[in-house]
Amino acid sequence: MPTKLTSPCKSFKCTELKSLEKYMLALSSAQNNSSVLYLLSVLLQNRGKMEFKVKVAVVAMLHALAAANMLNSEIAALPRQRPTTCGPLKDCDDFTEPIFYSQFRFRKEHFWNLLQAMRFTDAVRQPLTMKVGKRGHCHTMRTDHLLMILLCRLCYPARWIIDLALILGCHELTLSCAYNFILKKVHHDFCHLVSYLRRWKHKFAVFSKRLTDMGAPFHNLISFVDGHFDHTARPGGDGCVRRNLKDYQVYNHLHHDHGLMFQGLVLVNGWCMCWGPWRGAMHDAKTVVKAEIIQDLHAICQELGEEYSHFADSAYPRSRYMQTILKQPPGGSLSQRQRRFNALMARFQIVIENLFAEVVSTWAALQHKENKKLGAQDVGKMFPVSMLLHNCRAVFYGSQTSNYFGLDGMLEL
């Protein structure tokens, strides 16, 4: 932000100019260079109240006047607004390997493997028809471009207008429509994989044996369970275009913030799963009942003829299929043996906390809660899709959980 300039012309009351038309009118009626500089300084300081296109037009006008020597040379030192590009979308070949990995979190060869595994169309580069808007206007876009838009949008808490439009080389409206379409499609077609525990039932014996070899006091543990609170913006506001929730429904008193609740689970091989979303005010003990995790494990154990169990913290109900950290009784204290048990199991339980941290750090758009508006975006689909993409990365590059338990190479698409 430039240094605030003092107005030599007291007749200008720039802080009282509320509308965009008054800004433009005051700028055109300025009689000397110092007044124009003062107007520009106020405009840059209050840029949050103005439309982006108007700010670009005003700054471009001032730079044009400076180029024509109609203003002082001081105006040339002011920051330029980066323009957007409206050209065609860039291909993978337009990026070098290091830049492609930093922008999309996959190497090029693994990106094409992921796209082929998803099978949006018969051919990898075949166009896919998407419906945009309430009227359902049909547009076509290549599947590799759609996946690039999804990955790039989740990697950073970036803006369509400036950051992503410059990276991908396309208009911001096209990028926004394509992102909403591919996010819904990936969530609808593939996110059942992150909530389907039965897929790994033939590996339960391997998981439990590995934990027993590492010193776990149980012989039938297969996974670790914990809740995840996804921070979002406060409900309501100008961006809310659909029916929204109330503040008290999504406010979590433990985290002192608004958001959504998810139920997370990580297997010993590093495959992460999640269920949800639910309202942020819901407790973990209630979300695990709604997710039916215990019921699914009970049905699987009946098929296998053996008993297995999850492990969670003390906030969850203890049962045959859910072991928990020992809770201190009211008015009493834990024995030394019980404290040693909690300390031992905390070394294993920490893996799911590390998993949530790894997912949020890899897909950094989850950290920017101001841009996650409940009434304007599909916020509830972002975290499950990020968990799915994290599993895909774990197939190619491994994960902290699989490295910790020494079970690399057990995942597959």
C-alpha positions as CSV (number, residue, x, y, z in Angstrom):
1,M,0.0,0.0,0.0
2,P,1.5,3.4,-1.0
3,T,2.2,6.1,1.6
4,K,-0.8,8.2,2.4
5,L,-0.5,11.6,0.6
6,T,-1.8,14.8,2.1
7,S,-4.4,16.7,0.1
8,P,-3.4,20.3,-0.8
9,C,-7.0,20.9,-2.0
10,K,-9.3,21.0,1.1
11,S,-12.4,21.0,-1.1
12,F,-11.9,17.3,-1.9
13,K,-13.6,15.1,0.7
14,C,-12.6,11.8,-0.7
15,T,-13.6,9.7,2.3
16,E,-17.1,10.8,1.8
17,L,-17.3,9.6,-1.8
18,K,-19.2,6.3,-1.4
19,S,-20.2,5.3,-4.9
20,L,-18.0,4.4,-7.9
21,E,-19.5,7.1,-10.0
22,K,-18.4,9.8,-7.5
23,Y,-14.9,8.4,-7.6
24,M,-14.7,8.7,-11.3
25,L,-16.4,12.1,-11.4
26,A,-14.0,13.5,-8.8
27,L,-11.0,12.1,-10.7
28,S,-12.1,13.7,-13.9
29,S,-12.7,17.0,-12.2
30,A,-9.3,17.3,-10.6
31,Q,-7.5,20.4,-11.5
32,N,-3.9,19.6,-10.4
33,N,-1.6,16.7,-10.1
34,S,-1.6,16.6,-6.3
35,S,-5.3,16.2,-6.1
36,V,-5.2,13.3,-8.5
37,L,-2.5,11.6,-6.5
38,Y,-4.5,12.1,-3.3
39,L,-7.6,10.6,-5.0
40,L,-5.5,7.6,-6.1
41,S,-4.2,7.1,-2.6
42,V,-7.7,7.1,-1.1
43,L,-8.8,4.7,-3.9
44,L,-6.0,2.3,-3.1
45,Q,-6.7,2.5,0.7
46,N,-10.4,1.8,0.2
47,R,-10.1,-0.7,-2.7
48,G,-12.2,-3.3,-0.8
49,K,-15.3,-1.1,-1.4
50,M,-14.9,-0.9,-5.2
51,E,-15.4,-3.2,-8.1
52,F,-12.3,-4.7,-9.6
53,K,-13.0,-3.5,-13.1
54,V,-13.4,0.1,-12.0
55,K,-10.1,-0.1,-10.0
56,V,-8.3,-1.4,-13.1
57,A,-9.8,1.3,-15.3
58,V,-8.9,4.1,-12.9
59,V,-5.3,2.9,-12.5
60,A,-4.9,2.3,-16.2
61,M,-6.2,5.9,-16.8
62,L,-3.6,7.4,-14.4
63,H,-0.8,5.4,-16.0
64,A,-1.9,6.6,-19.4
65,L,-1.9,10.2,-18.3
66,A,1.6,9.7,-16.8
67,A,2.9,8.2,-20.1
68,A,1.6,11.3,-21.9
69,N,3.5,13.6,-19.5
70,M,0.2,15.0,-18.3
71,L,1.0,14.1,-14.6
72,N,4.1,14.3,-12.5
73,S,6.6,11.4,-12.6
74,E,5.5,10.4,-9.0
75,I,2.5,8.6,-10.5
76,A,4.9,6.1,-12.3
77,A,6.0,4.8,-8.9
78,L,2.5,3.6,-8.0
79,P,1.8,-0.1,-8.3
80,R,0.2,-1.4,-11.5
81,Q,-2.8,-3.6,-11.4
82,R,-2.1,-7.0,-13.1
83,P,-4.5,-7.5,-16.0
84,T,-6.3,-10.8,-16.5
85,T,-5.8,-12.9,-19.6
86,C,-8.7,-14.1,-21.7
87,G,-6.8,-16.5,-24.0
88,P,-7.2,-20.3,-24.2
89,L,-6.4,-22.5,-21.3
90,K,-2.8,-23.7,-20.9
91,D,-1.7,-27.3,-21.4
92,C,0.6,-29.4,-19.3
93,D,3.4,-28.8,-21.8
94,D,3.3,-25.1,-21.1
95,F,4.6,-25.7,-17.5
96,T,8.0,-27.1,-16.5
97,E,8.1,-30.1,-14.2
98,P,8.9,-28.3,-11.0
99,I,6.3,-25.5,-11.6
100,F,3.7,-28.0,-12.6
101,Y,4.2,-30.0,-9.4
102,S,4.1,-26.8,-7.2
103,Q,0.9,-25.5,-8.9
104,F,-1.0,-28.8,-9.2
105,R,0.6,-31.1,-6.6
106,F,1.2,-33.9,-9.1
107,R,4.0,-34.7,-11.5
108,K,3.0,-34.8,-15.1
109,E,3.1,-38.5,-15.6
110,H,1.1,-39.1,-12.4
111,F,-1.4,-36.4,-13.5
112,W,-2.1,-38.4,-16.7
113,N,-2.4,-41.6,-14.7
114,L,-4.9,-40.0,-12.4
115,L,-6.9,-38.6,-15.3
116,Q,-6.9,-42.0,-17.0
117,A,-8.1,-43.7,-13.7
118,M,-11.0,-41.3,-13.3
119,R,-12.3,-42.1,-16.8
120,F,-14.4,-39.0,-17.3
121,T,-14.5,-39.8,-21.0
122,D,-13.2,-42.5,-23.3
123,A,-10.2,-40.5,-24.4
124,V,-7.9,-38.5,-22.0
125,R,-8.1,-35.3,-24.0
126,Q,-11.7,-35.7,-25.1
127,P,-14.0,-32.7,-24.4
128,L,-16.6,-33.0,-21.7
129,T,-20.0,-31.3,-21.8
130,M,-20.9,-29.2,-18.7
131,K,-24.0,-27.3,-17.9
132,V,-23.5,-23.8,-16.6
133,G,-26.0,-21.5,-14.9
134,K,-29.7,-21.9,-13.9
135,R,-30.8,-22.2,-17.5
136,G,-28.3,-25.0,-18.1
137,H,-26.3,-23.6,-21.0
138,C,-24.0,-26.3,-22.4
139,H,-20.3,-25.7,-22.8
140,T,-17.5,-28.1,-23.7
141,M,-14.0,-28.3,-22.1
142,R,-11.3,-30.9,-22.2
143,T,-11.1,-33.2,-19.2
144,D,-7.4,-32.5,-18.6
145,H,-8.2,-28.8,-18.4
146,L,-11.0,-29.4,-15.9
147,L,-8.8,-31.4,-13.7
148,M,-6.1,-28.8,-13.8
149,I,-8.6,-26.1,-12.8
150,L,-9.7,-28.3,-9.8
151,L,-6.2,-29.0,-8.6
152,C,-5.0,-25.4,-9.0
153,R,-8.0,-24.0,-7.2
154,L,-7.5,-26.3,-4.2
155,C,-3.7,-25.8,-4.0
156,Y,-3.8,-22.2,-3.0
157,P,-6.4,-19.8,-1.5
158,A,-6.1,-17.8,-4.7
159,R,-8.5,-15.4,-6.5
160,W,-10.0,-16.2,-9.9
161,I,-9.5,-12.6,-11.2
162,I,-5.8,-12.2,-10.6
163,D,-3.9,-15.4,-9.5
164,L,-5.6,-18.3,-11.3
165,A,-6.4,-16.4,-14.5
166,L,-2.8,-15.6,-14.9
167,I,-1.6,-19.2,-14.1
168,L,-4.1,-21.0,-16.3
169,G,-4.5,-18.3,-19.0
170,C,-8.3,-18.2,-19.2
171,H,-11.1,-15.8,-18.2
172,E,-12.2,-15.9,-14.6
173,L,-15.8,-16.6,-15.4
174,T,-14.9,-19.7,-17.4
175,L,-12.6,-20.9,-14.6
176,S,-15.3,-20.4,-11.9
177,C,-18.0,-22.3,-13.9
178,A,-15.5,-25.1,-14.7
179,Y,-14.4,-25.4,-11.1
180,N,-18.0,-25.7,-9.8
181,F,-18.8,-28.3,-12.4
182,I,-15.7,-30.5,-11.9
183,L,-16.0,-30.3,-8.1
184,K,-19.5,-31.6,-8.1
185,K,-18.7,-34.3,-10.6
186,V,-15.7,-35.6,-8.8
187,H,-17.6,-35.6,-5.5
188,H,-20.6,-37.4,-7.1
189,D,-18.6,-40.0,-9.0
190,F,-15.6,-40.8,-6.7
191,C,-16.1,-39.6,-3.1
192,H,-17.9,-42.8,-2.2
193,L,-14.4,-44.3,-2.2
194,V,-13.4,-42.3,0.9
195,S,-16.4,-43.7,2.9
196,Y,-16.4,-47.3,1.8
197,L,-14.7,-49.3,4.5
198,R,-15.6,-52.7,3.1
199,R,-13.1,-52.3,0.3
200,W,-10.2,-53.0,2.7
201,K,-11.7,-55.9,4.7
202,H,-9.2,-58.4,3.2
203,K,-6.3,-56.4,4.7
204,F,-7.7,-56.1,8.3
205,A,-5.5,-59.0,9.5
206,V,-2.4,-57.3,8.1
207,F,-3.3,-54.0,9.8
208,S,-4.0,-55.5,13.2
209,K,-0.8,-57.6,13.1
210,R,1.3,-54.6,12.2
211,L,-0.1,-52.6,15.2
212,T,0.5,-55.5,17.5
213,D,4.1,-55.8,16.3
214,M,4.7,-52.1,17.1
215,G,3.5,-52.5,20.7
216,A,-0.2,-51.8,20.6
217,P,-1.9,-53.5,23.6
218,F,-4.8,-54.6,21.3
219,H,-4.6,-57.5,18.8
220,N,-7.5,-56.4,16.6
221,L,-7.0,-52.6,15.9
222,I,-7.3,-51.6,12.3
223,S,-7.8,-47.8,12.2
224,F,-8.0,-44.5,14.1
225,V,-11.0,-42.2,14.2
226,D,-11.3,-38.6,15.0
227,G,-13.5,-35.6,14.1
228,H,-12.4,-32.7,11.9
229,F,-13.8,-29.2,12.1
230,D,-13.6,-27.4,8.7
231,H,-13.6,-23.6,9.3
232,T,-15.8,-21.5,7.1
233,A,-17.0,-18.0,6.9
234,R,-19.9,-16.8,9.0
235,P,-23.3,-17.6,7.4
236,G,-25.0,-14.9,5.4
237,G,-23.6,-11.9,3.7
238,D,-23.7,-10.4,0.2
239,G,-22.4,-13.6,-1.4
240,C,-25.2,-15.8,0.0
241,V,-27.4,-16.8,-2.9
242,R,-29.2,-19.8,-1.5
243,R,-30.9,-20.9,1.7
244,N,-28.4,-20.8,4.5
245,L,-27.9,-22.0,8.1
246,K,-28.2,-19.9,11.2
247,D,-25.1,-18.8,13.2
248,Y,-25.8,-21.1,16.2
249,Q,-26.2,-24.1,13.9
250,V,-22.6,-24.0,12.6
251,Y,-20.8,-22.3,15.5
252,N,-18.5,-24.7,17.4
253,H,-17.8,-23.6,21.0
254,L,-14.7,-25.7,21.2
255,H,-13.0,-24.1,18.2
256,H,-14.8,-20.7,18.8
257,D,-15.6,-20.4,15.1
258,H,-18.1,-21.2,12.4
259,G,-17.7,-24.3,10.2
260,L,-18.7,-27.9,9.3
261,M,-18.0,-31.1,11.0
262,F,-16.6,-34.2,9.3
263,Q,-15.8,-37.7,10.7
264,G,-12.4,-38.8,9.7
265,L,-10.8,-42.3,9.7
266,V,-7.3,-43.4,8.7
267,L,-6.3,-47.0,8.1
268,V,-2.8,-48.3,9.0
269,N,-1.8,-48.4,5.3
270,G,-2.4,-44.6,5.0
271,W,-5.8,-44.6,3.2
272,C,-7.9,-41.8,4.7
273,M,-11.7,-41.8,4.8
274,C,-14.3,-39.2,5.8
275,W,-18.0,-38.8,6.3
276,G,-20.1,-35.7,6.4
277,P,-20.6,-32.8,6.4
278,W,-22.7,-32.0,9.4
279,R,-23.4,-28.7,11.2
280,G,-20.4,-27.4,13.1
281,A,-22.3,-27.4,16.5
282,M,-22.6,-31.2,16.4
283,H,-20.4,-33.3,18.8
284,D,-18.0,-36.1,17.6
285,A,-20.0,-38.7,19.5
286,K,-23.1,-37.9,17.4
287,T,-21.3,-37.7,14.1
288,V,-19.8,-41.2,14.5
289,V,-23.4,-42.5,15.0
290,K,-24.6,-40.7,11.9
291,A,-21.7,-42.0,9.9
292,E,-22.6,-45.6,10.9
293,I,-18.9,-46.5,11.2
294,I,-19.5,-49.0,14.0
295,Q,-22.4,-50.6,12.3
296,D,-20.4,-51.1,9.1
297,L,-17.5,-52.7,11.0
298,H,-20.0,-54.9,12.9
299,A,-21.4,-56.2,9.5
300,I,-17.9,-56.8,8.1
301,C,-16.8,-58.7,11.2
302,Q,-19.8,-61.0,10.9
303,E,-18.8,-61.7,7.3
304,L,-15.1,-62.4,8.2
305,G,-15.9,-64.3,11.4
306,E,-13.4,-62.2,13.4
307,E,-13.7,-59.1,15.6
308,Y,-11.9,-55.9,14.8
309,S,-12.1,-52.5,16.3
310,H,-11.3,-48.8,15.7
311,F,-9.5,-46.5,18.2
312,A,-10.6,-43.0,19.1
313,D,-10.1,-40.4,21.9
314,S,-12.2,-40.2,25.0
315,A,-15.0,-38.2,23.4
316,Y,-16.3,-41.3,21.7
317,P,-18.5,-44.0,23.2
318,R,-16.6,-47.2,24.1
319,S,-17.8,-50.5,22.7
320,R,-16.7,-53.8,21.3
321,Y,-15.9,-52.2,17.9
322,M,-14.5,-48.8,19.3
323,Q,-11.7,-48.7,21.8
324,T,-10.9,-45.3,23.3
325,I,-8.5,-43.4,25.5
326,L,-9.2,-43.8,29.2
327,K,-11.1,-40.9,30.7
328,Q,-10.4,-39.6,34.2
329,P,-13.4,-40.4,36.4
330,P,-15.2,-37.5,38.1
331,G,-13.6,-36.7,41.4
332,G,-10.9,-39.3,40.9
333,S,-7.6,-39.9,39.0
334,L,-6.1,-42.4,36.7
335,S,-3.7,-45.0,38.0
336,Q,-0.1,-45.2,36.8
337,R,-0.9,-48.1,34.6
338,Q,-3.8,-46.3,33.0
339,R,-1.6,-43.2,32.3
340,R,1.0,-45.4,30.7
341,F,-1.7,-46.9,28.5
342,N,-2.9,-43.5,27.4
343,A,0.7,-42.4,26.7
344,L,1.3,-45.5,24.6
345,M,-1.9,-45.1,22.5
346,A,-1.3,-41.4,22.0
347,R,1.7,-42.3,19.9
348,F,-0.7,-44.2,17.5
349,Q,-3.7,-41.8,17.8
350,I,-1.5,-38.8,16.7
351,V,-1.4,-40.2,13.1
352,I,-4.9,-39.0,12.3
353,E,-4.1,-35.5,13.6
354,N,-1.1,-35.5,11.4
355,L,-3.3,-36.7,8.5
356,F,-5.6,-33.7,8.9
357,A,-2.7,-31.3,9.0
358,E,-1.1,-32.9,5.9
359,V,-4.4,-32.6,3.9
360,V,-4.9,-29.0,4.9
361,S,-1.4,-28.0,4.2
362,T,-1.3,-29.7,0.8
363,W,-4.7,-28.3,-0.3
364,A,-4.2,-24.9,1.2
365,A,-7.6,-23.5,0.0
366,L,-9.1,-25.3,3.0
367,Q,-7.2,-22.9,5.3
368,H,-8.8,-19.7,3.8
369,K,-12.1,-19.7,5.6
370,E,-13.0,-16.2,4.4
371,N,-13.5,-17.6,0.9
372,K,-15.6,-20.6,2.0
373,K,-19.1,-19.1,2.1
374,L,-21.8,-21.6,3.1
375,G,-24.6,-19.9,1.1
376,A,-22.6,-19.2,-2.0
377,Q,-20.3,-22.2,-2.6
378,D,-20.3,-26.0,-2.3
379,V,-18.1,-25.8,0.8
380,G,-19.2,-29.3,2.0
381,K,-17.6,-30.9,-1.0
382,M,-14.2,-29.4,-0.8
383,F,-12.8,-31.4,2.2
384,P,-14.0,-34.9,0.9
385,V,-12.5,-34.1,-2.6
386,S,-9.3,-33.0,-0.9
387,M,-9.2,-36.3,1.0
388,L,-9.7,-38.2,-2.2
389,L,-6.9,-36.3,-3.9
390,H,-4.7,-36.9,-0.9
391,N,-5.3,-40.7,-1.3
392,C,-4.3,-40.4,-4.9
393,R,-1.1,-38.6,-3.9
394,A,-0.4,-41.3,-1.3
395,V,-0.6,-43.9,-4.1
396,F,2.2,-42.2,-6.0
397,Y,4.3,-40.6,-3.3
398,G,3.4,-42.3,0.0
399,S,2.1,-40.6,3.1
400,Q,3.2,-39.9,6.7
401,T,0.9,-42.6,8.0
402,S,2.2,-45.4,5.7
403,N,5.8,-44.4,6.4
404,Y,5.2,-44.4,10.2
405,F,3.7,-47.9,10.1
406,G,6.0,-49.2,7.4
407,L,3.3,-50.2,5.0
408,D,4.3,-48.3,1.8
409,G,3.1,-49.7,-1.5
410,M,-0.2,-51.1,-0.3
411,L,-2.4,-48.4,-2.0
412,E,-3.7,-48.5,-5.5
413,L,-6.1,-46.5,-7.6
